[in-house]
Amino acid sequence: METVLSGMRPTGNLHLGNYYGAARSFVKMQDEYNCFFFIADWHSLTTHPKPEDIQRSARTILAEYLACGIDPEKATIYIQSDVPETIELYLYFNMNCYLGELERVTTFKEKARQQPDNVNAGLLTYPTLMAADILQHRAAKVPVGKDQEQNMEMARKCARRFNNIYGVEFFPEPQNFYFGDHAIKIPGLDGSGKMGKSNGNCIYLYEDEKSIRKKVMRAVTDNGPEAPNSEKPEVIQNLFTLMEIASSKDTYDYFNEKWNDCSIRYGDMKKQLAEDLVNTLAPIRERIIEFSSDQDKLDKIARMGAEKARESASATLREVRKIIGFKVY
């Protein structure tokens, strides 16, 4: 059975884009692959979070993963910092990676522009830590978004370079894994781009009915269609995309026809969309509350996941130390 790995930084709550972009697919994957899902708390250190925020966010993401349907009996779900073997492999990859190629990574250049007063070494070597996350489990596939494709190429480069330097065929070259023919893009409520925490245009999985309705009713619209069967501008297509994932086909078709005959009333559409989103997210929110209220259970699941992840990572690291020439413990 092929191994698949995916991770998420604990920088806040999961939102609708995370759910439709990945979490629902993770639930299906755990029956078909040997899955490792981890919460990347070491990666979050590039932004210098407070200790209490790291701990709280890691538990929050864990509860939300479980609420989405990831089963710790089927898949390994763990917190990154509970697997210290990752850091040793990270060191070895750093020794074989060059400054110039790390500086050319697009995500590094973007982050350096966003936080010019905090261009730290961890930010620069983010791709090699990501490579260690993946290759410690010798993962064959990694679910990624468009923004992570270059980091994935760096992970493949780390695998190839290690194999070439030591004359082995030990590490596989992990491949990008997409759900369906293309990555799913969930639009935000601000009328452009995709849903994202940094854009402030999210609906979070934990949100209550009042908050969801308020956000949807404030979603950006325009003055309406000026001609029958006209093309929808992005701000309106975004609403229809959200309706496509949360509403019934009959509901979608009804408002689509209203658009085509120029009789659409955005207020009615947004009220219906809000209702459908509330109904979609209500059971997930209930499970989030249930898991979050049982810290002992969360801790037990995290420990179980760490044990499985360390077993996998330790087996890889023993072989790596042997290949390099270090003592094997």
Residue frames as qw, qx, qy, qz and C-alpha x, y, z in Angstrom:
[[0.000, 0.889, 0.459, 0.000, 0.00, 0.00, 0.00],
 [0.411, 0.509, -0.031, 0.756, 1.46, 3.38, -1.02],
 [0.371, -0.524, -0.436, 0.631, 2.24, 5.92, 1.69],
 [0.106, 0.739, 0.285, 0.601, 0.66, 9.38, 1.49],
 [0.411, -0.381, -0.416, 0.716, 1.60, 12.31, 3.75],
 [0.037, 0.728, 0.279, 0.625, -0.07, 15.67, 4.31],
 [0.421, -0.335, -0.479, 0.694, 0.44, 18.40, 6.88],
 [0.032, -0.839, -0.310, -0.447, -1.00, 21.71, 8.02],
 [0.281, 0.242, -0.410, 0.833, 0.55, 24.54, 9.99],
 [0.289, -0.626, -0.688, 0.227, -1.30, 25.30, 13.24],
 [0.170, 0.039, -0.009, 0.985, -1.92, 28.95, 12.43],
 [0.436, 0.047, 0.124, -0.890, -5.66, 29.01, 13.06],
 [0.656, 0.176, 0.634, -0.371, -8.85, 27.12, 12.48],
 [0.287, 0.133, 0.814, 0.486, -9.78, 25.07, 9.43],
 [0.370, 0.409, 0.088, -0.829, -12.11, 26.84, 7.03],
 [0.788, 0.421, 0.295, -0.337, -14.45, 25.83, 4.24],
 [0.521, 0.713, -0.442, -0.154, -11.62, 25.90, 1.69],
 [0.114, -0.459, 0.869, -0.148, -9.54, 23.46, 3.77],
 [0.641, 0.080, 0.670, -0.366, -12.52, 21.16, 4.09],
 [0.783, 0.550, 0.191, -0.221, -13.50, 20.99, 0.43],
 [0.377, 0.783, -0.489, -0.077, -9.93, 21.34, -0.80],
 [0.296, 0.435, -0.832, 0.177, -8.47, 18.51, 1.27],
 [0.349, -0.233, 0.735, -0.533, -10.13, 17.24, 4.46],
 [0.834, 0.182, 0.202, -0.480, -13.05, 15.45, 2.80],
 [0.744, 0.486, -0.449, -0.087, -10.62, 13.73, 0.44],
 [0.017, 0.488, -0.800, 0.350, -8.40, 12.68, 3.35],
 [0.682, -0.083, 0.522, -0.505, -11.33, 10.70, 4.74],
 [0.898, 0.377, -0.046, -0.223, -11.55, 8.72, 1.48],
 [0.450, 0.657, -0.591, 0.128, -7.77, 8.33, 1.22],
 [0.342, -0.496, 0.708, -0.369, -7.37, 6.67, 4.61],
 [0.868, 0.071, 0.415, -0.263, -9.18, 3.60, 3.27],
 [0.826, 0.562, -0.017, 0.036, -6.98, 3.36, 0.17],
 [0.499, 0.629, -0.405, 0.437, -3.50, 4.43, 1.29],
 [0.670, -0.357, -0.408, 0.507, -1.14, 4.25, 4.26],
 [0.068, 0.840, 0.150, 0.517, -1.82, 7.83, 5.38],
 [0.492, -0.308, -0.366, 0.728, 0.17, 10.13, 7.66],
 [0.015, -0.844, -0.258, -0.469, -1.49, 13.44, 8.58],
 [0.579, -0.267, -0.373, 0.674, 0.51, 15.82, 10.74],
 [0.106, -0.971, -0.213, -0.022, 0.22, 19.24, 12.36],
 [0.688, 0.377, -0.109, 0.610, 3.30, 21.21, 11.39],
 [0.391, -0.902, -0.151, 0.103, 4.04, 23.15, 14.56],
 [0.618, -0.350, 0.222, 0.668, 7.79, 23.40, 13.85],
 [0.360, 0.442, 0.448, 0.688, 7.03, 25.09, 10.54],
 [0.148, -0.896, -0.368, -0.198, 4.99, 27.72, 12.37],
 [0.588, -0.597, -0.073, 0.541, 8.10, 28.92, 14.24],
 [0.459, 0.264, 0.285, 0.799, 9.13, 30.98, 11.21],
 [0.113, -0.703, -0.268, -0.649, 6.57, 33.57, 12.37],
 [0.185, 0.197, -0.609, 0.745, 7.59, 33.45, 16.08],
 [0.558, -0.532, -0.413, -0.484, 4.21, 32.44, 17.61],
 [0.371, -0.551, 0.501, -0.555, 3.68, 32.51, 21.38],
 [0.047, 0.160, -0.978, 0.127, 4.07, 29.15, 23.20],
 [0.406, 0.270, 0.687, -0.539, 0.45, 29.11, 24.32],
 [0.586, 0.514, -0.121, -0.614, -0.70, 29.77, 20.74],
 [0.320, 0.372, -0.842, -0.225, 1.29, 26.80, 19.41],
 [0.085, 0.034, 0.954, -0.287, -0.23, 24.40, 21.94],
 [0.457, 0.419, 0.463, -0.634, -3.77, 25.71, 21.57],
 [0.525, 0.533, -0.321, -0.580, -3.64, 25.77, 17.76],
 [0.195, 0.269, -0.933, -0.139, -2.22, 22.24, 17.52],
 [0.218, 0.214, 0.876, -0.373, -5.06, 20.87, 19.66],
 [0.473, 0.517, 0.183, -0.690, -7.59, 22.88, 17.66],
 [0.454, 0.462, -0.592, -0.479, -6.40, 21.51, 14.32],
 [0.045, 0.100, -0.991, 0.073, -6.33, 17.97, 15.75],
 [0.349, 0.353, 0.688, -0.529, -9.94, 18.27, 16.94],
 [0.512, 0.571, -0.052, -0.640, -11.01, 19.67, 13.58],
 [0.274, 0.359, -0.834, -0.316, -9.23, 16.94, 11.60],
 [0.081, 0.099, 0.967, -0.220, -11.04, 14.34, 13.69],
 [0.402, 0.477, 0.443, -0.644, -14.36, 16.16, 13.30],
 [0.451, 0.519, -0.394, -0.610, -13.94, 16.06, 9.52],
 [0.955, 0.099, 0.000, -0.279, -13.76, 12.27, 9.69],
 [0.444, 0.543, -0.694, 0.163, -10.09, 11.29, 9.88],
 [0.906, -0.371, -0.088, -0.183, -9.97, 8.05, 11.88],
 [0.134, -0.758, 0.627, -0.119, -6.85, 7.56, 14.07],
 [0.777, -0.132, 0.612, -0.067, -7.40, 3.80, 13.83],
 [0.792, 0.530, 0.281, 0.119, -7.07, 3.94, 10.03],
 [0.483, 0.733, -0.111, 0.466, -4.55, 6.75, 9.54],
 [0.617, -0.284, -0.306, 0.667, -1.62, 8.11, 11.54],
 [0.012, 0.879, 0.153, 0.451, -2.35, 11.63, 12.77],
 [0.709, -0.373, -0.251, 0.544, 0.38, 13.32, 14.81],
 [0.065, -0.991, 0.032, 0.109, 1.97, 16.57, 15.89],
 [0.660, 0.645, -0.282, 0.261, 5.25, 17.30, 14.11],
 [0.020, -0.720, 0.540, -0.435, 7.25, 18.21, 17.23],
 [0.827, -0.329, 0.368, -0.270, 6.40, 14.83, 18.78],
 [0.946, 0.231, 0.119, 0.193, 8.71, 13.17, 16.23],
 [0.271, -0.849, 0.313, 0.329, 12.28, 14.41, 16.94],
 [0.701, -0.003, 0.573, 0.424, 13.71, 12.10, 14.25],
 [0.445, 0.827, 0.314, 0.142, 12.48, 14.66, 11.72],
 [0.096, -0.968, 0.195, 0.127, 15.07, 17.19, 12.84],
 [0.572, -0.429, 0.600, 0.358, 18.03, 14.84, 12.33],
 [0.601, 0.394, 0.599, 0.354, 16.93, 14.08, 8.77],
 [0.161, 0.974, 0.162, 0.008, 16.37, 17.83, 8.24],
 [0.359, -0.784, 0.398, 0.314, 20.04, 18.36, 9.21],
 [0.613, -0.075, 0.668, 0.415, 21.27, 15.81, 6.67],
 [0.459, 0.691, 0.494, 0.261, 19.25, 17.37, 3.86],
 [0.041, -0.989, 0.024, 0.142, 20.49, 20.85, 4.78],
 [0.509, -0.553, 0.509, 0.419, 24.07, 19.62, 4.40],
 [0.474, 0.115, 0.719, 0.495, 23.33, 18.66, 0.79],
 [0.245, 0.833, 0.481, 0.123, 21.25, 21.68, -0.20],
 [0.486, 0.102, 0.062, 0.866, 22.75, 24.91, -1.56],
 [0.042, -0.504, -0.315, 0.803, 22.10, 28.52, -0.58],
 [0.131, 0.200, -0.412, -0.879, 21.40, 29.68, -4.13],
 [0.283, -0.243, -0.829, -0.417, 18.69, 27.13, -4.82],
 [0.220, -0.540, -0.718, 0.381, 16.97, 27.82, -1.51],
 [0.030, -0.455, -0.100, 0.884, 17.00, 31.57, -2.16],
 [0.180, 0.060, -0.583, -0.790, 15.32, 31.00, -5.54],
 [0.066, -0.410, -0.909, 0.044, 12.28, 29.27, -4.02],
 [0.114, -0.524, -0.350, -0.768, 9.25, 31.44, -4.74],
 [0.570, -0.693, -0.426, -0.112, 7.58, 30.93, -1.37],
 [0.618, -0.359, -0.201, 0.670, 10.79, 32.06, 0.40],
 [0.232, 0.176, 0.172, 0.941, 10.96, 35.25, -1.68],
 [0.320, -0.614, -0.439, -0.573, 7.29, 36.00, -1.03],
 [0.653, -0.635, -0.380, 0.158, 7.58, 35.43, 2.72],
 [0.552, -0.163, -0.085, 0.813, 10.76, 37.52, 2.85],
 [0.016, 0.387, 0.250, 0.888, 8.85, 40.41, 1.27],
 [0.508, -0.641, -0.444, -0.367, 5.96, 39.96, 3.69],
 [0.681, -0.722, -0.064, 0.106, 8.16, 39.87, 6.80],
 [0.547, 0.694, -0.263, 0.388, 11.36, 41.80, 5.92],
 [0.217, -0.716, 0.490, -0.447, 12.35, 42.14, 9.58],
 [0.718, -0.285, 0.590, -0.232, 12.16, 38.38, 10.16],
 [0.771, 0.479, -0.384, -0.170, 13.95, 36.64, 7.28],
 [0.573, -0.559, 0.584, -0.137, 15.23, 33.76, 9.39],
 [0.034, 0.383, -0.894, -0.229, 17.14, 30.59, 8.54],
 [0.405, 0.221, 0.854, -0.241, 14.04, 28.49, 9.18],
 [0.528, 0.678, 0.163, -0.484, 12.20, 30.43, 6.49],
 [0.268, 0.650, -0.612, -0.361, 15.06, 29.80, 4.07],
 [0.074, 0.233, -0.968, -0.051, 15.26, 26.06, 4.83],
 [0.666, 0.117, 0.341, -0.653, 11.49, 25.51, 4.94],
 [0.787, 0.347, -0.358, -0.365, 11.72, 23.22, 1.86],
 [0.411, 0.331, -0.831, 0.174, 14.29, 20.91, 3.47],
 [0.308, -0.063, 0.726, -0.612, 12.19, 20.55, 6.63],
 [0.759, 0.266, 0.064, -0.591, 9.23, 19.78, 4.38],
 [0.636, 0.400, -0.643, -0.144, 11.40, 17.21, 2.59],
 [0.070, 0.234, -0.881, 0.405, 12.27, 15.60, 5.93],
 [0.582, 0.075, 0.431, -0.685, 8.57, 15.49, 6.87],
 [0.805, 0.357, -0.175, -0.440, 7.83, 13.61, 3.65],
 [0.626, 0.451, -0.636, -0.001, 10.86, 11.39, 3.20],
 [0.216, -0.367, 0.788, -0.444, 11.12, 10.15, 6.80],
 [0.714, 0.142, 0.558, -0.399, 8.05, 8.05, 5.93],
 [0.225, -0.131, 0.793, 0.551, 9.31, 7.41, 2.39],
 [0.475, 0.559, 0.456, -0.503, 6.01, 8.82, 1.15],
 [0.435, 0.206, 0.685, 0.547, 5.15, 8.22, -2.50],
 [0.034, 0.644, 0.490, 0.587, 2.45, 10.88, -2.76],
 [0.192, -0.334, -0.417, 0.823, 1.75, 14.25, -1.16],
 [0.132, 0.807, 0.556, 0.151, -1.50, 16.22, -1.59],
 [0.351, -0.292, -0.010, 0.890, -0.45, 19.77, -2.49],
 [0.293, 0.868, 0.296, -0.269, -1.82, 23.06, -3.69],
 [0.613, 0.722, 0.041, 0.316, -0.37, 25.06, -6.54],
 [0.084, -0.924, 0.289, -0.236, 1.74, 27.15, -4.14],
 [0.677, -0.536, 0.504, -0.006, 3.61, 24.08, -2.85],
 [0.912, 0.407, 0.032, 0.039, 4.70, 22.59, -6.18],
 [0.389, 0.752, -0.439, 0.302, 8.17, 24.17, -6.06],
 [0.435, -0.566, 0.607, -0.349, 8.71, 22.91, -2.52],
 [0.938, 0.044, 0.311, -0.145, 7.74, 19.44, -3.73],
 [0.742, 0.609, -0.217, 0.177, 10.38, 19.66, -6.45],
 [0.019, -0.724, 0.584, -0.367, 12.91, 20.51, -3.72],
 [0.762, -0.298, 0.500, -0.285, 11.83, 17.39, -1.83],
 [0.936, 0.339, 0.087, 0.028, 12.43, 15.30, -4.94],
 [0.427, 0.760, -0.393, 0.292, 15.80, 16.99, -5.36],
 [0.402, -0.614, 0.591, -0.335, 16.73, 16.09, -1.76],
 [0.914, -0.030, 0.379, -0.143, 15.81, 12.46, -2.45],
 [0.811, 0.561, -0.069, 0.148, 17.77, 12.32, -5.73],
 [0.177, 0.808, -0.462, 0.321, 20.81, 14.07, -4.29],
 [0.612, -0.488, 0.567, -0.255, 21.00, 11.77, -1.27],
 [0.942, 0.164, 0.291, -0.031, 20.69, 8.70, -3.51],
 [0.663, 0.697, -0.162, 0.219, 23.35, 10.01, -5.91],
 [0.086, -0.804, 0.509, -0.295, 25.84, 11.07, -3.23],
 [0.532, -0.404, 0.705, -0.236, 25.73, 7.72, -1.46],
 [0.277, 0.281, -0.835, -0.383, 25.16, 5.50, -4.51],
 [0.195, 0.197, 0.912, -0.302, 21.86, 4.05, -3.29],
 [0.299, -0.325, -0.542, -0.715, 18.23, 3.87, -4.35],
 [0.170, -0.230, -0.793, 0.538, 16.84, 4.48, -0.89],
 [0.211, 0.449, 0.374, -0.784, 14.52, 7.48, -1.04],
 [0.370, 0.566, 0.684, 0.274, 11.60, 7.51, -3.49],
 [0.069, 0.048, 0.134, 0.987, 10.86, 10.74, -5.35],
 [0.188, 0.493, 0.718, -0.454, 7.46, 11.80, -3.94],
 [0.104, 0.340, 0.592, 0.723, 4.86, 12.87, -6.45],
 [0.288, 0.013, 0.164, -0.944, 2.26, 15.63, -6.23],
 [0.001, -0.342, -0.940, -0.018, -1.17, 14.19, -5.52],
 [0.281, -0.026, -0.055, -0.958, -4.29, 16.02, -6.64],
 [0.382, 0.304, 0.788, -0.374, -7.89, 15.17, -5.84],
 [0.577, 0.699, 0.384, -0.176, -9.54, 14.67, -9.21],
 [0.684, 0.538, 0.200, 0.451, -8.26, 16.29, -12.38],
 [0.260, 0.583, -0.142, 0.756, -7.23, 19.54, -10.73],
 [0.233, -0.136, -0.621, 0.736, -6.87, 21.20, -7.35],
 [0.140, -0.756, -0.622, -0.147, -10.18, 22.41, -5.89],
 [0.205, 0.155, -0.151, 0.954, -10.35, 26.16, -5.37],
 [0.189, -0.715, -0.662, 0.123, -12.92, 27.45, -2.90],
 [0.191, 0.603, 0.084, 0.770, -13.54, 31.20, -3.37],
 [0.205, -0.206, -0.536, 0.792, -13.56, 33.71, -0.57],
 [0.044, 0.763, 0.632, -0.132, -16.42, 36.05, 0.31],
 [0.147, -0.674, 0.031, 0.723, -14.60, 39.21, -0.73],
 [0.593, 0.730, 0.100, -0.325, -15.29, 38.67, -4.42],
 [0.559, 0.694, -0.453, -0.014, -11.86, 37.55, -5.60],
 [0.122, 0.522, -0.811, 0.235, -9.17, 34.95, -5.03],
 [0.645, -0.178, -0.741, -0.055, -9.48, 31.82, -2.96],
 [0.634, -0.725, -0.103, -0.247, -10.62, 31.43, 0.62],
 [0.674, 0.205, -0.451, 0.547, -7.68, 31.96, 2.99],
 [0.509, -0.653, -0.404, 0.389, -6.99, 33.02, 6.57],
 [0.397, -0.263, 0.048, 0.878, -4.64, 35.83, 5.58],
 [0.005, 0.310, 0.474, 0.825, -7.27, 37.29, 3.24],
 [0.195, 0.150, 0.530, -0.812, -9.91, 37.52, 5.96],
 [0.550, 0.134, -0.313, -0.762, -12.55, 36.05, 3.63],
 [0.248, 0.073, -0.966, 0.016, -13.19, 32.69, 5.33],
 [0.764, -0.363, -0.039, -0.532, -16.06, 30.75, 6.75],
 [0.007, 0.432, -0.862, 0.266, -14.59, 28.56, 9.49],
 [0.504, -0.145, -0.832, -0.181, -15.80, 25.07, 10.28],
 [0.271, -0.273, -0.739, 0.552, -16.43, 25.98, 13.94],
 [0.114, -0.078, 0.022, -0.990, -18.56, 29.07, 13.24],
 [0.245, 0.387, 0.775, -0.435, -22.11, 29.32, 14.56],
 [0.323, 0.628, 0.669, 0.230, -25.23, 30.04, 12.51],
 [0.008, -0.945, -0.194, 0.264, -25.34, 33.76, 13.28],
 [0.301, -0.645, 0.431, 0.554, -21.75, 34.32, 12.21],
 [0.410, 0.111, 0.766, 0.483, -22.15, 32.34, 8.97],
 [0.236, 0.777, 0.577, 0.089, -25.33, 34.19, 7.99],
 [0.114, -0.916, -0.004, 0.383, -23.75, 37.56, 8.74],
 [0.357, -0.447, 0.575, 0.585, -20.67, 36.82, 6.63],
 [0.370, 0.314, 0.773, 0.408, -22.64, 35.48, 3.66],
 [0.149, 0.871, 0.466, -0.051, -25.04, 38.43, 3.63],
 [0.145, -0.871, 0.182, 0.432, -22.03, 40.76, 3.47],
 [0.664, 0.013, 0.565, 0.489, -20.54, 38.91, 0.48],
 [0.022, 0.468, -0.281, -0.838, -19.61, 41.17, -2.44],
 [0.529, 0.514, 0.669, 0.093, -22.05, 41.38, -5.38],
 [0.176, -0.011, 0.334, 0.926, -22.68, 43.72, -8.32],
 [0.381, 0.218, 0.100, -0.893, -25.69, 45.51, -9.88],
 [0.717, 0.274, 0.585, -0.262, -26.96, 42.35, -11.55],
 [0.500, 0.121, 0.673, 0.532, -26.91, 41.04, -15.14],
 [0.197, 0.511, -0.063, -0.834, -27.56, 43.54, -17.91],
 [0.573, 0.314, -0.497, -0.572, -28.40, 41.00, -20.62],
 [0.937, -0.104, 0.161, -0.292, -29.91, 37.49, -20.63],
 [0.978, 0.073, 0.053, 0.190, -27.50, 34.52, -20.46],
 [0.247, 0.872, -0.348, 0.239, -24.51, 36.79, -19.92],
 [0.696, 0.152, -0.568, 0.413, -21.22, 35.61, -18.45],
 [0.586, -0.779, -0.223, 0.034, -20.99, 35.90, -14.69],
 [0.177, 0.796, -0.425, 0.394, -18.27, 38.21, -13.31],
 [0.470, 0.193, -0.774, 0.377, -15.90, 36.71, -10.77],
 [0.208, -0.179, 0.548, -0.790, -17.68, 38.15, -7.72],
 [0.764, 0.027, 0.066, -0.641, -20.93, 36.46, -8.76],
 [0.770, 0.236, -0.587, -0.086, -19.36, 33.24, -10.01],
 [0.151, 0.297, -0.777, 0.534, -17.81, 32.90, -6.55],
 [0.544, -0.069, 0.430, -0.717, -21.28, 32.83, -4.98],
 [0.863, 0.207, -0.207, -0.412, -22.44, 30.24, -7.48],
 [0.532, 0.354, -0.746, 0.185, -19.36, 28.13, -6.76],
 [0.150, -0.190, 0.729, -0.640, -20.16, 28.16, -3.05],
 [0.725, 0.093, 0.192, -0.655, -23.77, 27.28, -3.87],
 [0.738, 0.325, -0.543, -0.233, -22.59, 24.43, -6.08],
 [0.388, 0.230, -0.830, 0.328, -20.79, 22.77, -3.15],
 [0.101, 0.001, 0.697, -0.710, -23.30, 23.51, -0.37],
 [0.572, 0.234, 0.200, -0.760, -26.73, 23.57, -2.03],
 [0.688, 0.244, 0.683, -0.017, -28.84, 21.05, -3.93],
 [0.306, 0.081, 0.620, 0.718, -28.69, 20.91, -7.71],
 [0.041, 0.734, 0.639, 0.227, -32.28, 22.17, -7.89],
 [0.256, -0.866, -0.174, 0.393, -31.39, 25.20, -5.80],
 [0.373, -0.386, 0.415, 0.735, -28.33, 25.95, -7.91],
 [0.235, 0.327, 0.713, 0.574, -30.32, 25.56, -11.13],
 [0.041, -0.842, -0.535, 0.062, -33.09, 27.83, -9.82],
 [0.213, -0.846, 0.028, 0.488, -30.76, 30.75, -9.13],
 [0.385, -0.180, 0.596, 0.681, -28.76, 30.10, -12.29],
 [0.193, 0.573, 0.696, 0.387, -31.97, 30.45, -14.29],
 [0.134, -0.914, -0.307, 0.230, -32.78, 33.64, -12.39],
 [0.337, -0.569, 0.328, 0.675, -29.37, 34.96, -13.44],
 [0.329, 0.106, 0.715, 0.608, -29.93, 33.98, -17.05],
 [0.063, 0.698, 0.616, 0.359, -33.31, 35.73, -17.29],
 [0.183, 0.381, -0.136, 0.896, -32.03, 38.81, -15.36],
 [0.542, -0.631, -0.240, -0.501, -34.50, 38.40, -12.49],
 [0.688, -0.108, -0.577, 0.426, -32.01, 37.33, -9.82],
 [0.361, -0.853, 0.051, -0.372, -32.30, 38.89, -6.36],
 [0.468, 0.420, -0.655, 0.419, -28.94, 38.60, -4.60],
 [0.380, -0.394, 0.501, -0.671, -30.50, 38.97, -1.17],
 [0.916, -0.033, 0.078, -0.392, -32.62, 35.86, -1.75],
 [0.813, 0.371, -0.430, 0.127, -29.66, 33.97, -3.14],
 [0.205, 0.485, -0.639, 0.561, -27.44, 34.83, -0.20],
 [0.623, -0.310, 0.385, -0.606, -30.12, 33.89, 2.33],
 [0.971, 0.098, -0.074, -0.204, -30.47, 30.48, 0.70],
 [0.640, 0.471, -0.513, 0.324, -26.70, 30.02, 0.46],
 [0.148, -0.504, 0.584, -0.618, -26.29, 30.93, 4.14],
 [0.828, -0.177, 0.233, -0.479, -28.97, 28.41, 5.09],
 [0.942, 0.251, -0.220, -0.012, -27.31, 25.65, 3.08],
 [0.408, 0.531, -0.575, 0.470, -23.86, 26.41, 4.51],
 [0.449, -0.441, 0.484, -0.608, -25.27, 26.36, 8.04],
 [0.940, -0.034, 0.121, -0.316, -26.83, 22.94, 7.40],
 [0.801, 0.430, -0.379, 0.171, -23.60, 21.64, 5.83],
 [0.302, 0.507, -0.574, 0.568, -21.33, 22.76, 8.66],
 [0.621, -0.530, 0.159, -0.554, -23.61, 22.13, 11.66],
 [0.977, -0.197, -0.082, -0.013, -22.67, 18.44, 12.14],
 [0.683, 0.352, -0.312, 0.559, -18.96, 19.23, 11.76],
 [0.100, -0.621, 0.287, -0.723, -19.23, 22.02, 14.31],
 [0.814, -0.451, 0.048, -0.364, -20.94, 19.67, 16.75],
 [0.954, -0.004, -0.166, 0.250, -18.13, 17.14, 16.41],
 [0.391, 0.542, -0.306, 0.678, -15.49, 19.88, 16.84],
 [0.429, -0.612, 0.235, -0.621, -17.11, 20.90, 20.12],
 [0.955, -0.259, -0.037, -0.142, -17.30, 17.26, 21.21],
 [0.846, 0.190, -0.228, 0.443, -13.63, 16.52, 20.50],
 [0.203, 0.611, -0.262, 0.719, -12.41, 19.87, 21.87],
 [0.577, -0.613, 0.135, -0.522, -14.15, 19.25, 25.19],
 [0.960, -0.268, 0.081, 0.029, -12.22, 16.02, 25.80],
 [0.129, 0.855, -0.503, 0.012, -8.56, 16.99, 26.13],
 [0.587, -0.375, 0.717, -0.032, -7.62, 13.59, 27.54],
 [0.810, 0.376, 0.449, 0.010, -8.91, 11.91, 24.39],
 [0.462, 0.874, -0.150, 0.028, -7.06, 14.38, 22.16],
 [0.200, -0.750, 0.630, -0.039, -3.83, 13.77, 24.08],
 [0.740, -0.101, 0.664, -0.025, -4.29, 10.01, 23.78],
 [0.750, 0.614, 0.245, 0.034, -4.83, 10.24, 20.02],
 [0.234, 0.907, -0.347, 0.047, -1.77, 12.49, 19.66],
 [0.439, -0.563, 0.699, -0.028, 0.38, 10.03, 21.65],
 [0.808, 0.179, 0.561, 0.003, -0.83, 7.10, 19.58],
 [0.613, 0.787, 0.047, 0.046, -0.08, 8.98, 16.38],
 [0.029, -0.866, 0.499, -0.030, 3.36, 10.00, 17.62],
 [0.660, -0.316, 0.682, 0.013, 4.24, 6.38, 18.42],
 [0.790, 0.434, 0.423, 0.089, 3.29, 5.24, 14.91],
 [0.402, 0.906, -0.106, 0.082, 5.06, 8.17, 13.26],
 [0.261, -0.776, 0.575, -0.010, 8.24, 7.68, 15.33],
 [0.791, -0.074, 0.603, 0.073, 8.30, 4.00, 14.48],
 [0.703, 0.648, 0.250, 0.154, 8.19, 4.86, 10.77],
 [0.176, 0.945, -0.243, 0.131, 10.70, 7.72, 11.03],
 [0.527, -0.635, 0.564, 0.015, 13.12, 5.73, 13.22],
 [0.852, 0.143, 0.477, 0.164, 13.24, 2.88, 10.72],
 [0.551, 0.799, 0.063, 0.235, 14.14, 5.35, 7.97],
 [0.104, -0.923, 0.343, -0.138, 16.71, 7.13, 10.11],
 [0.760, -0.393, 0.505, 0.115, 18.49, 3.90, 11.06],
 [0.792, 0.379, 0.361, 0.313, 19.01, 3.16, 7.38],
 [0.273, 0.931, -0.036, 0.238, 20.09, 6.74, 6.67],
 [0.405, -0.807, 0.430, -0.014, 22.70, 6.68, 9.45],
 [0.825, -0.115, 0.511, 0.214, 24.00, 3.35, 8.16],
 [0.659, 0.646, 0.250, 0.295, 24.21, 4.67, 4.58],
 [0.086, 0.959, -0.170, 0.212, 26.04, 7.85, 5.63],
 [0.645, 0.307, -0.559, 0.421, 28.40, 5.99, 7.94],
 [0.281, -0.533, 0.406, -0.687, 27.23, 7.00, 11.40],
 [0.013, -0.035, 0.939, -0.341, 26.66, 4.69, 14.34],
 [0.516, -0.318, -0.522, -0.600, 23.21, 3.11, 14.34],
 [0.248, -0.229, 0.662, -0.670, 21.42, 3.06, 17.70]]
